[in-house]
Amino acid sequence: MKIDLNSDLGEGFGPWKMGDDGAMLDIVTTANVACGFHAGDPMIMHDTAAEAKRKGVCVGAHPGFNDLWGFGRRVIHGDSAAQIEKMVAYQIGAFQAMASLAGHRMTHVKTHGALNNLSADDEDLSLAIARAIKAVDRDLIYLVMPGTEMFRGGDRVGLRLAHEVFADRTYTDDFRLVSRRVAGSVLEEEAAWSHVERMVSEGAVVSMTGRRLRVSIDSICVHGDTPGAVALARGVRARLEAAGVEVAAFAV
């Protein structure tokens, strides 16, 4: 069995840094890099891509709502699906340019925060995001939450899809992430490791109520801004390898 380990990185802005990207790039096999709207700027995008290349880590665009103040975790009301399609294409193009400048190749797209959560339930939005990805580069892989509209939208548009589950987040019974506002929704080290082991061994997402939602798992995410993210990611990788899983990028 082969499973990718990914993290959302490059989420600083100017002199402000979020998380320990250098340490995470020593552990993960794929990085999703902020594209300037919820976090990130041209220098951070370039430098993250350059360091990822040095360490043999695949990179992709991580577009979100235009929401630096709220870190892309607020729904920005008033944007139509057509506007969001342009907004996502713009961000993908920005990171593609910075990755190229760094001598690295962008392999995929994963949406961020509120945009990701909203597209899980909104057919029009999911199709708009999928069209934006295809318009920039039809060979890009769309990293999606299984069992959601984003999966169905990407499939309808004809994109190559990769299924993502989250090491450090809990699930509802319909494949959605439990809101961060709910106590226990963000998992720390031991709980996250057990969560991952169970998902991998059972070939299913396991919800907070214990329901098993069967799915193929291509990639496991450890959020770079989760407290103790580096130790959590290191532990997840160690547990996967101890279970005989090959940890390797889904885009290779």
C-alpha positions in Angstrom: 0.0 0.0 0.0 1.2 3.5 -0.8 -0.2 6.7 0.8 0.9 10.3 0.5 1.4 12.6 3.5 0.5 16.2 2.8 0.5 19.5 4.6 -0.8 23.1 3.9 2.3 25.3 4.0 3.6 28.7 2.9 0.8 30.2 5.1 2.7 33.3 6.3 2.7 36.8 4.9 5.6 39.2 4.7 7.6 38.9 7.9 4.9 36.9 9.6 5.3 33.1 9.7 2.9 30.3 10.3 4.2 27.0 11.5 7.6 25.3 10.9 7.6 24.7 7.1 11.2 23.6 7.0 10.6 20.8 9.5 7.4 19.8 7.8 9.1 19.5 4.5 11.5 16.9 6.0 8.5 14.7 6.8 5.7 15.2 4.3 5.7 14.1 0.6 3.4 16.8 -0.7 2.9 20.4 0.1 -0.1 22.6 -0.6 1.1 26.2 -0.9 -1.0 29.2 -0.1 -1.4 31.5 -3.1 -1.7 34.9 -1.6 -5.4 35.3 -0.8 -5.8 33.7 2.6 -2.0 33.7 3.2 1.2 33.7 1.3 3.0 36.1 -1.0 5.3 35.8 -4.0 8.4 35.5 -2.0 6.9 32.8 0.3 5.4 30.9 -2.6 8.8 30.9 -4.4 10.9 30.0 -1.4 8.5 27.2 -0.3 8.6 25.7 -3.8 12.4 26.0 -3.9 12.8 24.3 -0.6 10.3 21.6 -1.5 12.2 20.9 -4.6 15.5 20.5 -2.7 13.8 18.0 -0.4 12.0 16.1 -3.0 8.5 17.1 -2.0 5.7 17.6 -4.6 3.9 21.0 -4.6 0.5 22.2 -5.4 -1.6 25.3 -5.2 -3.8 25.9 -2.1 -6.3 28.6 -3.2 -8.9 30.1 -0.8 -11.2 33.0 -0.3 -9.7 36.5 -0.4 -9.5 36.7 3.4 -6.2 37.5 4.9 -7.8 38.8 8.1 -9.7 35.6 8.7 -7.1 33.2 7.3 -9.6 32.0 4.7 -11.8 30.4 7.3 -14.7 32.7 6.8 -17.2 32.4 3.9 -17.0 35.6 1.9 -20.6 36.2 0.8 -21.6 37.8 -2.5 -19.1 36.0 -4.8 -20.9 34.1 -7.5 -19.6 30.8 -8.8 -18.3 32.5 -11.9 -16.4 35.0 -9.8 -14.9 32.2 -7.7 -13.9 30.3 -10.8 -11.8 33.3 -11.9 -10.4 33.8 -8.4 -9.3 30.2 -8.2 -7.7 30.2 -11.6 -5.9 33.4 -10.7 -4.4 31.8 -7.6 -3.4 28.6 -9.4 -1.7 30.6 -12.1 0.2 32.7 -9.5 1.6 29.7 -7.7 2.4 27.9 -11.0 4.5 30.9 -12.0 6.4 31.0 -8.7 7.0 27.2 -8.8 8.3 27.5 -12.3 10.6 30.3 -11.2 11.9 28.1 -8.5 12.5 25.3 -11.0 9.7 23.1 -9.6 6.6 21.6 -11.2 3.1 22.2 -9.8 1.3 18.8 -9.6 -2.1 19.5 -8.0 -4.7 21.8 -6.4 -6.3 21.6 -3.0 -8.7 24.3 -1.9 -8.4 25.9 1.6 -10.6 26.5 4.6 -14.1 27.8 4.1 -13.8 27.5 0.3 -13.0 23.8 0.7 -15.8 23.2 3.2 -18.4 25.1 1.1 -17.5 23.3 -2.1 -18.1 20.0 -0.4 -21.8 20.8 -0.4 -22.3 23.2 -3.3 -22.6 21.7 -6.8 -22.2 24.9 -8.7 -19.2 26.0 -6.7 -17.5 22.6 -7.0 -18.0 22.7 -10.7 -16.6 26.2 -10.9 -13.4 25.2 -9.0 -13.0 22.1 -11.2 -13.4 24.2 -14.4 -10.8 26.7 -13.1 -8.3 23.9 -12.5 -8.9 22.3 -15.9 -8.6 25.7 -17.6 -5.1 26.4 -16.1 -3.8 22.9 -16.7 -6.0 19.8 -17.4 -3.2 17.5 -16.1 -3.3 18.9 -12.6 -4.6 16.5 -9.9 -7.5 17.7 -7.8 -7.1 16.7 -4.1 -10.6 16.2 -2.8 -12.6 15.0 0.2 -14.3 11.8 -0.9 -18.1 11.5 -0.8 -18.6 15.3 -1.5 -19.7 17.6 -4.3 -16.0 18.5 -4.9 -15.4 14.9 -5.8 -18.4 14.7 -8.0 -17.6 18.1 -9.7 -14.0 17.1 -10.4 -15.2 13.8 -11.8 -17.7 15.5 -14.1 -15.1 17.9 -15.5 -12.8 15.0 -16.1 -10.0 15.8 -13.7 -7.7 13.2 -12.2 -8.7 13.0 -8.5 -6.9 12.0 -5.3 -8.8 11.2 -2.1 -7.7 13.0 1.0 -8.4 12.3 4.6 -7.3 14.4 7.7 -5.2 13.0 10.5 -6.0 15.9 12.9 -9.7 16.4 12.3 -12.8 14.5 13.1 -15.7 13.7 10.7 -19.4 13.8 10.6 -21.4 10.8 9.3 -21.5 12.3 5.8 -17.8 12.8 5.1 -17.7 16.4 6.3 -15.2 17.8 8.8 -16.6 18.6 12.2 -16.5 22.4 12.8 -13.4 23.6 14.6 -15.8 25.3 17.0 -16.9 21.9 18.3 -14.8 20.6 21.2 -12.7 17.6 20.2 -12.9 18.4 16.5 -9.1 19.0 16.2 -7.1 16.0 17.3 -3.7 16.1 19.1 -0.9 13.6 18.8 -2.1 10.3 20.3 -5.7 10.7 19.2 -4.6 11.6 15.7 -2.2 8.6 15.4 -5.0 6.3 16.5 -7.4 8.0 14.0 -5.0 7.4 11.2 -4.2 3.8 12.1 -7.9 3.0 12.2 -8.6 4.7 8.8 -5.8 2.9 7.1 -6.4 -0.5 8.6 -10.2 -0.4 7.9 -9.9 1.4 4.5 -12.5 3.9 5.7 -13.0 7.3 7.3 -14.3 6.8 10.8 -16.7 9.4 12.0 -17.1 10.8 15.5 -20.1 8.4 16.0 -18.0 5.5 14.9 -19.6 5.1 11.5 -17.2 3.6 8.9 -17.3 5.5 5.5 -15.4 3.3 3.1 -13.1 5.0 0.7 -9.7 4.6 -1.0 -7.2 6.8 0.8 -4.6 8.5 -1.5 -3.3 11.2 0.9 -3.4 12.0 4.6 -3.2 15.7 5.7 -1.6 17.1 8.8 -2.3 20.8 9.0 0.8 22.9 9.3 -0.9 25.3 11.8 -2.1 22.6 14.2 -0.5 22.8 17.6 2.4 20.3 17.7 2.1 19.8 13.9 5.7 18.7 13.4 5.6 16.0 16.1 2.1 15.0 14.9 3.3 14.6 11.3 6.4 12.7 12.4 4.4 10.3 14.4 1.8 9.8 11.6 4.6 8.9 9.2 6.3 6.6 11.7 3.0 4.8 12.4 2.3 4.4 8.6 5.7 3.0 7.9 5.5 0.6 10.9 2.3 -0.7 9.4 4.1 -1.5 6.1 2.7 1.5 4.2 5.0 3.2 1.7 4.8 6.9 2.3 5.1 8.5 -1.2 3.6 11.4 -3.2 0.4 10.6 -5.0 1.6 12.6 -8.0 4.7 10.5 -8.6 
